[in-house]
Each structure stands twice: as structure tokens, then as C-alpha cells.
Amino acid sequence: MKADAAATDRAGGGPVACMVGQSYASSMSIPVEKLTEEMLALPAEARALLADRLVESLDPLADDEVRASWAAEAIRRRDEVRSGKVEAIPGDVAAAQVRSLLRK
């Protein structure tokens, strides 16, 4: 993008200044602080969806790679439990063990 180019706002179609070499926050039509205030006023479910979409927008390819890696890890762990290689413990017991380790 050239230094004098403007991006188009996806939601409303309005221009959002986006200049190379300047702080994005300082070049936006709507201050980040105002957007943040409005987004924090949303219900928790809407904020979670927004956060997910913002994170995905940072590196969508890595997101698919991360999901695939976690899916493979989950399958591996499931298979270890099913085969008897590892023994599952109740969540409250695991949490107590972690708390105990953190106190040390």
C-alpha cells in the first residue's frame, strides 16, 4: 500500500486512512480508544466473537495450522488414554496438584 493510499472500511464502506510509516491508531478516522470503549460495551459473547475474528485476521494461515496441530495432539492424547498408556485423573485432582506445585 502506498503512503497516501486509503483502505476501505469493510463494515461501512467508508475510508479509513492507513499510511505507511505512521501509527495506524493515529491515522484512523475513528480513534482506537473510542472503538475499544464501544467494543467493551458489547455483551461477552459478541466480544469473544470479535476477539476471535481479530486474532484470525492477524495470520489466518497460522490459525489453520494451529488448529490442525491441536487436533492431532488431542487425538494422540485420547489414544494414549484409551490404550492405557496414561491414566486420566479428575479435573479437581489435577487442579489441586497444580495449586500445590505453584505454592512451592
Backbone as CSV, one residue per row, in Angstrom:
resi,resn,N_x,N_y,N_z,CA_x,CA_y,CA_z,C_x,C_y,C_z
1,MET,0.841,-1.171,0.000,0.000,0.000,0.000,0.887,1.236,0.000
2,LYS,0.561,2.233,-0.821,1.352,3.452,-0.899,1.070,4.323,0.319
3,ALA,1.964,5.245,0.589,1.860,6.098,1.764,0.607,6.955,1.754
4,ASP,0.085,7.324,0.571,-1.089,8.192,0.516,-2.371,7.427,0.202
5,ALA,-2.311,6.101,0.200,-3.487,5.293,-0.119,-4.393,5.180,1.090
6,ALA,-5.672,4.991,0.828,-6.638,4.790,1.911,-7.312,3.450,1.711
7,ALA,-7.518,2.735,2.802,-8.213,1.448,2.756,-9.700,1.692,2.865
8,THR,-10.485,0.710,2.529,-11.929,0.831,2.655,-12.385,0.062,3.869
9,ASP,-13.203,0.713,4.679,-13.761,0.101,5.875,-14.740,-0.981,5.440
10,ARG,-14.530,-2.244,5.869,-15.382,-3.367,5.448,-16.818,-3.209,5.924
11,ALA,-17.000,-2.695,7.130,-18.342,-2.623,7.701,-19.194,-1.581,7.004
12,GLY,-18.661,-0.373,6.817,-19.494,0.690,6.305,-19.083,1.226,4.960
13,GLY,-17.992,0.755,4.412,-17.560,1.229,3.115,-16.867,2.577,3.157
14,GLY,-16.717,3.190,4.337,-16.082,4.492,4.453,-14.573,4.368,4.444
15,PRO,-13.892,5.469,4.140,-12.434,5.410,4.098,-11.826,5.339,5.491
16,VAL,-10.782,4.592,5.611,-10.001,4.519,6.839,-8.568,4.814,6.420
17,ALA,-8.028,5.939,6.866,-6.666,6.301,6.477,-5.699,5.253,6.987
18,CYS,-4.776,4.852,6.147,-3.825,3.810,6.521,-2.501,4.138,5.863
19,MET,-1.664,4.913,6.539,-0.437,5.389,5.925,0.767,4.627,6.441
20,VAL,1.645,4.276,5.540,2.878,3.592,5.888,3.778,4.584,6.615
21,GLY,4.429,4.100,7.676,5.354,4.950,8.402,4.713,5.743,9.519
22,GLN,3.404,5.729,9.629,2.715,6.410,10.722,2.015,5.376,11.575
23,SER,1.748,5.758,12.793,1.000,4.871,13.675,-0.388,4.677,13.112
24,TYR,-0.813,3.404,13.006,-2.147,3.120,12.477,-3.207,3.798,13.330
25,ALA,-3.036,3.732,14.654,-4.015,4.313,15.560,-4.155,5.811,15.339
26,SER,-3.056,6.493,15.074,-3.126,7.942,14.910,-3.658,8.351,13.549
27,SER,-3.696,7.431,12.577,-4.154,7.785,11.242,-5.577,7.333,10.952
28,MET,-6.214,6.663,11.908,-7.576,6.183,11.694,-8.592,7.311,11.852
29,SER,-9.715,7.213,11.126,-10.789,8.178,11.251,-11.424,8.110,12.633
30,ILE,-11.589,6.898,13.159,-12.172,6.691,14.475,-11.043,6.294,15.416
31,PRO,-10.843,7.046,16.502,-9.745,6.707,17.415,-9.906,5.301,17.996
32,VAL,-8.793,4.604,18.142,-8.800,3.254,18.690,-9.436,3.251,20.078
33,GLU,-9.171,4.290,20.854,-9.736,4.358,22.200,-11.269,4.341,22.160
34,LYS,-11.856,5.062,21.210,-13.317,5.108,21.077,-13.843,3.743,20.643
35,LEU,-13.172,3.113,19.683,-13.571,1.778,19.249,-13.491,0.794,20.410
36,THR,-12.404,0.873,21.166,-12.217,-0.023,22.309,-13.345,0.146,23.315
37,GLU,-13.672,1.384,23.617,-14.752,1.672,24.567,-16.076,1.065,24.092
38,GLU,-16.367,1.230,22.812,-17.614,0.697,22.259,-17.611,-0.836,22.229
39,MET,-16.476,-1.420,21.891,-16.397,-2.879,21.832,-16.503,-3.491,23.229
40,LEU,-15.923,-2.842,24.232,-16.010,-3.360,25.601,-17.423,-3.272,26.163
41,ALA,-18.261,-2.450,25.551,-19.656,-2.332,25.984,-20.529,-3.456,25.413
42,LEU,-20.000,-4.225,24.472,-20.746,-5.335,23.876,-20.921,-6.463,24.889
43,PRO,-21.934,-7.302,24.685,-22.085,-8.494,25.533,-20.868,-9.415,25.370
44,ALA,-20.620,-10.233,26.366,-19.445,-11.110,26.384,-19.354,-11.978,25.130
45,GLU,-20.456,-12.540,24.690,-20.428,-13.417,23.514,-19.991,-12.656,22.264
46,ALA,-20.470,-11.434,22.110,-20.087,-10.621,20.954,-18.614,-10.233,21.033
47,ARG,-18.124,-9.911,22.239,-16.702,-9.582,22.405,-15.825,-10.783,22.077
48,ALA,-16.265,-11.975,22.479,-15.492,-13.186,22.192,-15.419,-13.419,20.687
49,LEU,-16.526,-13.250,19.991,-16.548,-13.416,18.536,-15.645,-12.388,17.876
50,LEU,-15.716,-11.140,18.335,-14.868,-10.093,17.786,-13.393,-10.411,18.021
51,ALA,-13.065,-10.833,19.224,-11.673,-11.174,19.539,-11.174,-12.301,18.638
52,ASP,-12.018,-13.312,18.430,-11.639,-14.434,17.572,-11.373,-13.952,16.150
53,ARG,-12.236,-13.109,15.639,-12.056,-12.610,14.273,-10.817,-11.725,14.147
54,LEU,-10.548,-10.922,15.167,-9.350,-10.077,15.134,-8.086,-10.929,15.137
55,VAL,-8.062,-11.957,15.979,-6.897,-12.840,16.027,-6.734,-13.552,14.695
56,GLU,-7.827,-14.046,14.125,-7.746,-14.723,12.827,-7.231,-13.795,11.747
57,SER,-7.552,-12.506,11.840,-7.118,-11.559,10.815,-5.618,-11.311,10.858
58,LEU,-4.976,-11.624,11.976,-3.540,-11.395,12.092,-2.743,-12.363,11.229
59,ASP,-3.138,-13.632,11.222,-2.432,-14.633,10.433,-3.348,-15.834,10.217
60,PRO,-4.271,-15.730,9.261,-5.251,-16.806,9.068,-4.629,-18.154,8.713
61,LEU,-3.502,-18.173,8.008,-2.878,-19.450,7.658,-2.352,-20.149,8.898
62,ALA,-1.735,-19.399,9.789,-1.206,-19.985,11.019,-2.345,-20.528,11.863
63,ASP,-3.507,-19.867,11.816,-4.658,-20.319,12.594,-5.062,-21.731,12.169
64,ASP,-5.106,-22.004,10.877,-5.446,-23.345,10.397,-4.375,-24.354,10.816
65,GLU,-3.125,-23.930,10.753,-2.031,-24.810,11.159,-2.108,-25.122,12.649
66,VAL,-2.413,-24.113,13.442,-2.525,-24.300,14.893,-3.683,-25.239,15.208
67,ARG,-4.812,-25.030,14.557,-5.972,-25.908,14.792,-5.644,-27.354,14.429
68,ALA,-4.969,-27.543,13.309,-4.609,-28.899,12.881,-3.646,-29.540,13.877
69,SER,-2.691,-28.748,14.377,-1.744,-29.276,15.363,-2.441,-29.675,16.653
70,TRP,-3.347,-28.818,17.133,-4.066,-29.149,18.361,-4.987,-30.352,18.165
71,ALA,-5.595,-30.469,16.986,-6.449,-31.624,16.718,-5.621,-32.909,16.757
72,ALA,-4.446,-32.881,16.153,-3.573,-34.059,16.172,-3.134,-34.385,17.598
73,GLU,-2.828,-33.352,18.389,-2.431,-33.562,19.785,-3.577,-34.163,20.598
74,ALA,-4.783,-33.669,20.372,-5.947,-34.194,21.093,-6.173,-35.668,20.761
75,ILE,-6.031,-36.022,19.502,-6.198,-37.416,19.084,-5.118,-38.297,19.717
76,ARG,-3.876,-37.793,19.717,-2.776,-38.546,20.325,-3.041,-38.791,21.810
77,ARG,-3.482,-37.761,22.515,-3.750,-37.901,23.954,-4.934,-38.836,24.206
78,ARG,-5.966,-38.717,23.375,-7.113,-39.623,23.509,-6.684,-41.063,23.340
79,ASP,-5.873,-41.305,22.321,-5.405,-42.660,22.054,-4.558,-43.205,23.203
80,GLU,-3.748,-42.336,23.829,-2.940,-42.772,24.976,-3.822,-43.189,26.150
81,VAL,-4.900,-42.453,26.378,-5.821,-42.807,27.468,-6.544,-44.105,27.140
82,ARG,-7.036,-44.215,25.922,-7.764,-45.420,25.518,-6.896,-46.676,25.574
83,SER,-5.617,-46.535,25.244,-4.723,-47.699,25.234,-4.220,-48.064,26.629
84,GLY,-4.433,-47.186,27.586,-3.954,-47.441,28.937,-2.528,-46.956,29.174
85,LYS,-1.938,-46.339,28.180,-0.573,-45.825,28.319,-0.508,-44.745,29.400
86,VAL,-1.548,-43.936,29.473,-1.637,-42.925,30.532,-2.986,-43.079,31.226
87,GLU,-3.034,-42.640,32.476,-4.272,-42.741,33.247,-4.831,-41.338,33.463
88,ALA,-6.077,-41.148,33.134,-6.730,-39.853,33.325,-7.019,-39.641,34.812
89,ILE,-6.943,-38.393,35.242,-7.302,-38.073,36.622,-8.390,-37.008,36.592
90,PRO,-9.255,-36.975,37.602,-10.327,-35.968,37.637,-9.760,-34.547,37.623
91,GLY,-10.498,-33.632,37.053,-10.071,-32.240,36.947,-9.768,-31.594,38.274
92,ASP,-10.584,-31.877,39.306,-10.341,-31.257,40.612,-9.031,-31.748,41.230
93,VAL,-8.684,-33.000,40.974,-7.424,-33.548,41.479,-6.254,-32.889,40.740
94,ALA,-6.369,-32.748,39.421,-5.319,-32.108,38.631,-5.136,-30.664,39.080
95,ALA,-6.234,-29.943,39.302,-6.152,-28.548,39.745,-5.470,-28.445,41.105
96,ALA,-5.781,-29.369,42.011,-5.154,-29.367,43.329,-3.648,-29.609,43.201
97,GLN,-3.260,-30.506,42.303,-1.837,-30.779,42.088,-1.112,-29.538,41.547
98,VAL,-1.745,-28.834,40.622,-1.141,-27.632,40.062,-1.012,-26.559,41.139
99,ARG,-2.071,-26.360,41.935,-2.004,-25.373,43.025,-0.877,-25.716,43.993
100,SER,-0.725,-26.971,44.295,0.325,-27.407,45.209,1.709,-27.108,44.628
101,LEU,1.888,-27.366,43.337,3.172,-27.071,42.694,3.470,-25.572,42.650
102,LEU,2.430,-24.781,42.485,2.625,-23.330,42.400,2.992,-22.721,43.752
103,ARG,2.584,-23.371,44.825,2.905,-22.870,46.171,4.371,-23.090,46.528
104,LYS,5.031,-24.023,45.864,6.425,-24.354,46.177,7.385,-23.275,45.744
